[in-house]
Amino acid sequence: MPDIRKLEEKQNVKKLIRALTHADKDVRAESAAALGRIGDSRAIVPLIKVLKSDHGSVSGNAARSLGQIGDSAAVPALIQMLNEGDEMVRWHAAWALEDLGDVRASDSLSIALGKR
């Protein structure tokens, strides 16, 4: 099992991205969170791919990390997540979109937040 803390300390983005496909959902969730803290844009596409994980902790951490990385390429996938998944995943997607500050998300955020 990969040691996510050590990989994060070494900023080993490649191995953290690889860990997003690990069999253990906790490893996947922690990898997603670590990638956000590192903030490397190489993680954007892999994080978008795990947004639809069947585990809320993985999807939620992926969404938040996309907001932390700050690349607007994630906006369409995050907007889609506002209407999918469990409530916590939707909130993480909303927070990420707020972090990104992209005007394309304004209407979708207003509608989603009105659904609370």
Secondary structure, DSSP 8 states (H G I E B T S, - for coil): ---HHHHHHTT-HHHHHHHTT-SSHHHHHHHHHHHHHHT-GGGHHHHHHHTT-SSHHHHHHHHHHHHHHT-GGGHHHHHHHTTSS-HHHHHHHHHHHHHHT-GGGHHHHHHHHHT-
